[in-house]
């Protein structure tokens, strides 16, 4: 299964299970930090590569096009580190997309749209999402 197909499947599953609340699209930085403290025991690092860009991918302070301050820019084939934090937020056309918290080679930590990122080593990569509901 291609990465974007998996992303589309995952987004559809989340919406089908009523886990998505359109009134709660933006997740505050405080909420993300609290949930990351709980998940520290399960921290992992995956290299992601940027692709499909016409110009650059912005790294933002928050997963929001409107509220996130621009911290840096990524270009095709740049490599970043993802430690597993992901939220869903609105993008330009009003659609909802996954955003991931990343760290660049310049040690900038921020949020970018997952749409333009894929695992450097995707062969045999299987990710399992666990929620606090289990």
Secondary structure, DSSP 8 states (H G I E B T S, - for coil): --HHHHHHHHHHHHHHTT---GGG----HHHHHHHHHHTGGG---EEEEE-S-SS-EEEESSS-TTT--EEEEE-TT-EEEEEEEEEEEE-TTS-EEEEEEEE-TT--EEEEEGGGEEESS-TT-------TT-
